Amino acid sequence: MTEIGFSAEQYIEEQSKYILQRINCGNSERLYLEFGGKLVQDKHAMRVLPGFDENAKIKLLQKMKDKAEIIICIYSGDIMTNKTRQDFGITYDLEVLRLMDIFRKHDLVVNSVVVTRYEDNSPAVDKFINKLERRGIRTYKHRFTKGYPTDVDTIVSDEGYGANPYIEVERPLVVVTGPGGGSGKLATCLSQLYHENKRGRKVRYAKFETFPIWNIPLKHPVNVAYEAATADLKDVNMIDSFHLEAYGEKAVNYNRDLEVFPVVKRIIEKITGEESEYKSPTDMGVNRAGFCITNDEVVREAADQEIIRRYMIAQCDYKKGKISGETVERAKLLMDDMSLCEEDRRVVLPAREYAEQKKACDERYANVVVMALELPDGKIITGRSSRRMVAAAAAVLNAIKYLSGMADDLYLISPGILKSIQDLKVDVLGAEKTSLNCEEILTALTISAVTNPSAARALAKAPQLKSCHAHCTAILSDKDESTLKALGIDVTSDPEYITNNLYYS
């Protein structure tokens, strides 16, 4: 059973109270709150802070839903490059659509979508905008801000922020979020501050960024795990020198916020004509996560595992051509700095050793793939690839058999059913591979459960696989990776393809 190191209830209570204080202090009519990280289903926070509710942020917004409305930003370049959210394997433009559905489900008002740094002659971006507008969703185009970042006089003028259309808002709390980092949230907030000020309204800006956690040590594994998660963005945690100078207190922030703070401070002062209320980038934040850690040892161990996980994912992403070698090197350096290695992830060695054992005993297993899966009680279950099914499917089947108290050699699915599905794949659908993937095996198990009580009992144990760790000795297919994520299994892979095929791999 996973130990708890973080209080979700305390976090929601304290965080919502602190945001309300920001809204109500001063004489401002409105607070623009930049929401960094994942507003919903924050898997990273859930992994590094055991006990964290992955939907804590949206729950605290629900407590303020009568005061809040949401603007979603997406960088046009991320649409053109099909940038993907790693946790769900979907592109950022699809993530925007998913976020809107989730917000509506929670009775939160979505004001509009802003496409930032828009450029003419961008067919993919225009197609996305058309899709939104034809569904009745207000969409705005913000172009690159003239003069940014050095020429504050131009930035705060009709040529700079004034060139952006004003987003009509009504409520006292405007949450500005996006599918990931670099979405243009800060620029959208400052653009709105400019337009509001021109209309004679007094408004303020604040930032909600869960990581790095400002009031824990710089080299705490939780903060290092944030660097590992953003290795492609080259984020580096640093001591907030502005905060140290102003208050004599150490606080942790990251390079991009520290670099941009002097500019942001001057822009806000230029817009308002008043001295900024903020003396440091930490001052701008409203994050209370550090106060809700209840067991530091548990949190440290979870964060160490995340650092290893991020490195192993980076290796596979590099093999797939998704990231640069520099990103992999950075992830490796962070792992080495924490004196960690791949084998510290408990499922790695059992998977590799079983694969080597099978290869050594019989040449028929030369290309065998193995997955090891750690269950909530610490038991490690393995599954290997065969002519009938892939390693991931075998591991999942073996795991739910174990959880059901069944013998490993018990057949839950009739071989005849498996053969029928394989024949369908090859003879009717024209597939090259006959081994059934994880989703196909679960579908076959579901069919068997109608007449087989043992299959039904095993299938009922599948939800217990959520948050389990797994490792595969070869890169998973997109379909298997998606299915395991849907089951909530945290899986890594060795950076090796199963075959030399370029398409049917």
N, C-alpha and C positions, 0 to 999 in steps of 0.2 A: 504494500500500500504506500502511495506517495505521501511523504511527510509534508506538512503545511509550514510555510515560512512567511506567509503574508496574509494580512487580514483584509479581505475584500469588503466586508461590511464597514469597517472603520474607514477604508479608503473612500468609498462612495459618500459616506456621511461627511467626512472632513473636506474632501475635494469640492463637493457641491457647496458647502458652507463658505469655503474660501473664494470660489468664483463669484458667489452672490455678494460677498464683501467688495470685490473688485467692481462689480456692476454699480453698487450703491454708493461707494465712496466718491467724493468730489461732486461737482455740479454737472457732470456730463449727462447727456441724453442717451448715450448708447456706448456699449463696449464691443469692439471688434476683437474677437478671440481667435487667434490663429491656433488651430489644432494640428500639431505634428503627430507623426506616427499613425497607427491604425485606430480609427475611431470605433470600429466594430471588429469583432473577432480578432483581437490582438493576440495572435498565437505566440509571438516573441515574448511579450510580457508574461503570458501564462507559463511559458517554459522556464524563464529565468526567475520568476517570482511565484513559486508554487503556492497556490491558494488564490492567486489573482484571477478575478472573473474576466474572461476574455471580452465580455460585453459591458464591463464596468463603466466605461466612458459614456456609452449610449444610455445606460441606466441613470447616470447622474444627469444627463441632459433631459431625460424624461421627467425628472423631478422639477425641471425648469422649463418644460415644454411650452407653457403659456407665455414665457418671456423670450423664447429663442426661435431663430430661423437660421437656415443653413445655406451657405454658398459653397459649391464644389468647384475647385480649380483643377485643371489638367493642362500640362505643358504640351503644346502642339507637337514638339519633337518626339515626345513619348508615344504619341499616336502614330507618327510616321515610322518609328522604329519598332512598333509592336512590343514595347516594353512590357514585361510580365511581372505580376505580383507572385513571388515565389511560393507563398503559403498555399495559394489556390490554383496556380498554374494558368491564370487568365490574364489577358492583356489589360493595360490600364484603362482603355476606353470602355471595355466591358465591366471593369471594376466600378467605374462611375455609374453605370446603369444598375449594377448590383447594389451599390450604396444607396441609390435613390429608392429602390424597392424596400430596403431594410429600414431606412428612415421613415418612409410612409407607414410601414408596418408598425412602427413604434409611435405613430401619431406625431411625428416631427415634421415641421414645415420645411420643404426644400424650396428656397427662393429661386435659385438659378444655377446654371453651369457657366463658368468662365474659362474660355480657351486662352491660355496665356502665351505670350511671345508669338502671336499669330503672324504668319507671313502669307502673302498672296501666292497663288498658284500652288496650293497644297491640296491635291485632290482627296487624299485620305482624310485630312482634317475637315474639309468641306463636307464630305460625305457624312462624317460623324455629326457635324453641326446640323445638317439637314435631317438626319435621323431624329435628333432631339427636338428640333423645332416642329417637325411634322407629328410629334407626339404631344405637342402643346407645352414643351418645356422651354422656359426662357433661357436664351443663350447669348452670351456676350463675348466679343473678341477684344482682347487686350494685346496690343503690340509691344515690342521691346521699348522700354522707357528711354526716351532721348535724354542723353546726359548722364545716365546711370553708369557707374556709381559716384563719380567725382564731382560733377557739375551740379551742385545742389540747387543753384538758382534756376537752371534749366529744368531739372527734375520737378521742382515745385513751381510749375508754371503751366500755361495753357498748351505749351509744346510738349511738356513731360506728362505728368499724371492727368493733366487737363485734356490730353488727346484721347484718353480712355473714356468710354461711355460710363456714366454714373449708374450704379446698380440700385434700383429703387428698393429700399428696405423700410420696415415699419417697427420692428420690435427692439427692445432695449439690449438684447444679446444677439449678436450676429456671429455665428460660428463659421469660420472659413477653414475648410478642410480639403483634402485631395487624396488620390489613390496612393501617393507615395512622396518621397522626398523630391525637392526641386520642382514642385508643381506650380509654383508662383503664388503661394498663399500670402507671403509677406508683402509682395508688391501689390497684390489685390487689396490687402488691408490698408496700406499706405495711400493707394489711389483713392479709396473710399474716404479716408480721413481728409484728403485734399478737397474732394467734392463736397463733403459734409460741411467743412469749414467755409467754403465758398457760399454755401447756403445759410450761413450764420448759425450752424449747430455746433455745439461743443461735444466732441466724441473722443473716446480713448482707445488705446490698443494694449493688448496683453497677449502672452504666448503660453500655450499649454503643450509642453513637450515632456513625455514621460522619461525619456532617456537622452543623455546621461542623467542619473539622479544626482542632483546638485549637492545634497548634504550627506553623501557617503564618500569614502576615500576615492581618489583619482584612479588608483589601480585595483579597486574592488572588482572582483570578477563580473559583477552585474554591469559595471560601466565598460569593462573591456569587451564583454559580449556585445554591447552596443556598437563598439568599433568594428568588431568582427562582422556584425550584421550589415554595416554600411561601408565595408571595405571597398566596394566599387565606387562609392562617393568620396573616398579618401578622407572621411571624417576622423578627426583626432581629438580625443578628450584633453582638456587643458584646465589648469587653475584659472579661474576668472580674475584676471589681474585688476580689472576695474572694480570688482567687488572687494577685493583685498585692499586696494588703496582707499576706497570709500569707507569701509567698515572695519578693516583689520581682521576680517574673517575669510577663511578659505571656502570657496565654493567651486564646484566642478561644472564646466560648460564645454562646448566643443568649438573647434577652430572657426567654422563658418559663422557662428553667432558672434564670436569675439571679433572676427575681422570686420563684420558688417555693422557692429554696434555703434562705432563713432558716426558712421554715415546715417544710420537709422535715427540716432539721437538728433543729429543736425537737421534731418528732414522733418522730424516731428516738431522741432522747435521752429523751423521755418514755416511750417504749415500753421501752427497755432499762435506763433508770435510770443510764446512763453517759454520759460526754461522747462526742460523735460523733467517729469517726476521721477524718471529712472536714472540711477547713477551707474548701473551695470546691466548686462544682459540677463543676469540672474534675477535682478529686480523685476524684469519684464515677465518672468515666469510665474505660473500659478500651481506648479506641480507639488503634490504632497505625498508622493509614493514612498519617499524615504522614511517618513514618519510611521508607516504602516507595516514595516518589516518586523515580524515577530520572532523569527529564528534565523539569525544571520548565517549560521553554519549550513542550514538546509538551503538557503538562497545561494550561498557561495558554490555549493556542490552542483546545483542546478545550472548556474551560470557557466561553470567550467564545462559541463556537458554541452552547453550551447556553443561555446567557443570551438570545441572539437567538431561539432555538427556542422557549423558554418564553414570550417575549413574543408571538410569532406564534400560538402555540397559545391563549394567553389571549385574543387578539383574536377568534379563531373561537369559543371557548367563550362569550365575551360575546355574539356574534351569535346563538348558539344558545340564549341565555338561561340558561346554566349558572352564570355568575359575575357579580359586580357590576362596574360601571365602575371602582370604586376598585381592584380587583385588577388590572385592565388598566393603570391609571395607575401603580400601583406597579411592575409589570413593565417598563413603558416608562421609568420613572425609573431603574431599575437598569441598563437597557441604555444610557441616556444617560450615566449616571455613569461607565460604562466606555468611553465614546466609541465606541460601536458603533452600527450601523444595520442595517436588514433586508438591504440589498444586500451586507453583509459575508458573508452566507450565499451561497456561490458559485452555488447553483442557482436563486436567486431571479430575478436579472436575465435569464438566458437564457429562462426560462419566460415572463416578462412580455413580453420583447422579441419572442419568436416569436409570441405571441398577438396583440400589437399589429400586427405585420407582416402576419399573415393577415387581420386585420380591415380593414386599410388597403387591401389589394389586391383584396378581393372582398366584397361585402355578404352573400354567403351564409355568411361566417364571422363574422358579427356576434356570435354567441354561442359562438364556439369557446373551448374550454378546453384548456390546454396543461400538461403536466407535464414538468419537466426532472429528470434523474436523473444524479448524478455517480458514475462507476464507480471501482473501486479504483485504476486507473492515472491518474485525474484527468480522463478524457474525460467530457464532458457530453452525454448523449443526451436527445432530446426526443421527445414523442409527443403528438398532438392528438386531440381528440374527433372522432368521425365518426358516420355513421348506423349503422356496424357495431359500434363499440366506444368505450368511454370513454377519456379521456386516460391514466388510470393503466394501463389494459390495453395501450394502444399503446406507452407508454414502456417497460413491462416487456418486451414483445415485441421492440421495437427494441434494447433493452439486451442481451438474451440472444442476439440475432442478431449484434450487434457482438462479444460475448465469444466467439462461435463462429466468427468470421471470415467471416460470411455477408453478402451484399449486402443493403442496406436494403430493396430492392424485391422481395426473394424472398418468395413466399407459403409460409408454413409450415402454414397451415390452409386447407383448401379452402373457397372462398366458399359452396359448397353446404352444408357443415357449419354454417357461421355462419348461413346463412339458415334452416336447419332449426331451430336453437336459438332464433332470433328468432321464428319462427312458433310454436314451442312456448310461448314466454313470452307472446305476445299472444293467440293463438287458443285455447290450452288453459288456461294459468294465469292469463289475464286481466290481464297486466301492462300498464301504461300506456306504459312506455318500452321501445323495442326495442334500443337500444344495449347490447351485452353488457358486463357488469362484469368486473373483473379475474379473479375466481374462475372465471367462466364461460369466459373466454378460456383460462385455464390448463387447465381441464377439457377444452376442445376441443383444445388442443395435446396433452394427454396421450392423447386418443383417436387423434389423427393420428399420434402417435409409434409406434403399433403397426405401421403400414404405411409410414410416412415416416421414413427414417433422418435426414434433416435436422431434422425436428421433434424426434426423440429426442435428437439432439446438442445442439440449442438448449435443450431442457428440462433437460438435465444441467447446464447453466450457471446455473440459477436459484439454487442455494445461494450462488453468488458475489455475489449482490446483498445479502447480509446486511451490515448496518452501513453501507450506502450512503446518502447523503443525497438527498432528493428534495423538489421543491416544485411545488405545483399552483396554477393561477391561480383556482381556485374551491374551495369547501368540498367535501370528498370525501363520498360516501355512507358510511353506517356499514359497509356490506358491503365497499367498497373499502378503507376505513381499516383494517378488521379483516384483510383479506387482505394488505395491505402490511406490517402489523405482524407477521403470521405469517411473511412472507418475511424479516423483520428489517430492512426498509427504514425509515429515520428520515425521516418525511415531515412537511412543513408545508404550509399552504395560505393563500391570501389570503382575507380574511373576506368573501367574496361567494358568494351562492348561484347555481347554474347557471341556474335559472329563477325565476319569481315564484310558482310553485305552492307551496302551503303543506304539502301532504302528499306529492305525487309530486315531491320536489325532489332 
